[in-house]
Amino acid sequence: MGRLPTLPMRMTDLIHRQILPLGARPHLMQLQQVGKVFNGGVTALHDMSLAVQEGDFISLLGPSGCGKSTALRLIAGLSTPTSGRISWEGGKGAGDLGVVFQEPTLMPWATVAQNVFLPFRLRGKSFAEVKPEIDEALDLVGLAKFADTYPRQLSGGMKMRVSIARALVTNPRLILMDEPFAALDEITRHKLNTDLLALRERIGCTVIFVTHSVFESVFLSDRIIVMAARPGRVIEEVQVTAPYPRDEVFRTSADYAAHCQVASAALHRAMGEAA
Amino acid sequence: MSVTTPTPALDPEEAKRLRDARIERVAKWVLPALVLVLLLVGWDRLVVWNEIPRYQLPGPLVVWEQLVKDWRMLFEALLVTLQITLMALAVAVVGGVGLAVLFNQSRFAEMSFYPYAVILQVTPVVSIAPLIFIYVENRTVGLLLCAWIVAFFPILANTTLGLNSTDHNLRDLFRIYGASRWQRLRYLQLPSALPYFLGGLRIAGGLSLIGAIVAEYVAGTGGIGSGLAFRILEASYRLNIPRMFAALLLIAVSGVVIFAGLSFLSHMLLRKWHESALKRES
């Protein structure tokens, strides 16, 4: 007797990795003594080492000029290090990275769905083929109803959500975020922070998040890399041991305040060194 | 009597704003029409009161009569001119966009040829046209070449600007996703350049008409299949001033129609996303 054909049900790739506790996470990629000197002789980043594990939510925290954006560009492959090396566990593939910039960076001539489709389109996939992934990504950021809207019609926060959906639609191994919420008002920023954590809880993505806000970094991440300027370099790492899921209750807890104090002190040391 | 819910009274300021908006909407059409009527009446009175003979300055009614009388001949001439104009515009679009893409893709091609595109543009077509008609046997090809020289540059310049105006972050994003050159051109640069191209197209539409007319003047030879410019020349030799005005009217109307058509095209292509085509609620 032959087996019954299975229903043509389709699970999308977006589901879903499990986040293991710190220390038990498998290795993902690392920076080994990476440095970047620009043509003018300015050292943007000096001797940065960082091991990224699967499931990490890492914040790069520091004053402007500390090389945090430079580090992100190096990891993204948008510029090449002048010293040291960046290596990926098992090599780096085409869909390994998702990126969210400071601005939403959407194509104004394309609908929300078409914008989220972009990473797939550039890999030669057809829209119909990846429609389930696109729908799920939009659903995850709460924009399922806006698939056919143009970016022009969306608010700043909604545009950022589209940008996030685009970054995670290919289910990348690592998502880079370069001060994504810096230009938003505080209410929207808090909402997006909470939603971002909920999202991570569901899909278990690994994130490197650049910010200059102590509060944002403590709320979001389990590892904070504190950096100093001139030359840009890593000063120390602060671990935020508070368990996920974190929500508005966590934001007002004593635990949160204590962690903020630790991170803030580290940042002050970094800025003191730089001065 | 049925009960109706009373409409909420508009406060005076809101009412005034609405009234102003309505007045502006009407004035946009009425004012230019009024100016036209005044001009025509003034022109007519000027001719009648000063008893100017029609071989010096015909009145508007005489011009209209002439237009109706010569309609067959003038309309045929118009078609000839329009044909050259539209063909030149089409070739200008292909040439302008083609060169812009080529220059964008190859720095060396740009370095090599851009200066000559500029030279071609800044040299008045009237001075090149006689040479063209010496070396180009086919009259239509000659006319087309002249009109193209005038029309292609705004498309080239604007499209080039557009192709180079892509958002830097989007460009980075395309790099991160490993987009090929072709993909970047197709999905990023060409859409970014579209509004710029359409701006250039509107200018080129008017210029290709000018180019076609100028080329006809220079080409000169008449007979069957000559355009409006030749009809004007011919009428001027015969002191048929009303016909000159009638032909001129046709040329002006064609120019307006071309501009309006291209503006409409531009609006339709951009209305969903581009700032220029969106109405803001205030």
Interface residues (C-beta under 8 A of the other chain):
Chain A: A76 G77 L78 A94 L97 V99 F101 Q102 E103 T105 M107 P108 W109 A110 L118 P119 R121 L122 R123 Y150 P151 R152
Chain B: D167 N169 L170 D172 L173 F174 R175 I176 Y177 G178 A179 Q183 Y187 L188 P191 L194 K272 W273 H274 E275 L278
